[in-house]
Amino acid sequence: MNQRFKITRSMQENNSEQHISVEECKAYFATKPEFTYSTVLNIVGAESTMTIEGDFFMWEHEGQQYPFRLYMGELYVAISNEAIVPVMMEAASQLHADIVEG
């Protein structure tokens, strides 16, 4: 089972900008060539495909894609590969946010 984390500013009382915006994420991830932006995430199963709409920043690593999903001002990441951890930590730092499990 994958652990899920969120990059959030909700714990920062002194930060006037509590929500992470799609514009901030687009600007940050545009500087990272291994990321692409998508408004849909397709999850292909053995017998069906599920499509989720939203703001997804897809990280390409060793032929696999891993979604960072912006939802209601927070960026969600599932740790399905340990290589995601430093990428998640850098994103949180650059977005001036915290990482919490959930």
Salt bridges, closest charged atoms under 4 A:
GLU24 OE2 - ARG9 NH2 2.59
GLU62 OE1 - HIS61 NE2 3.81
GLU74 OE1 - LYS6 NZ 3.56
GLU90 OE2 - LYS32 NZ 2.51
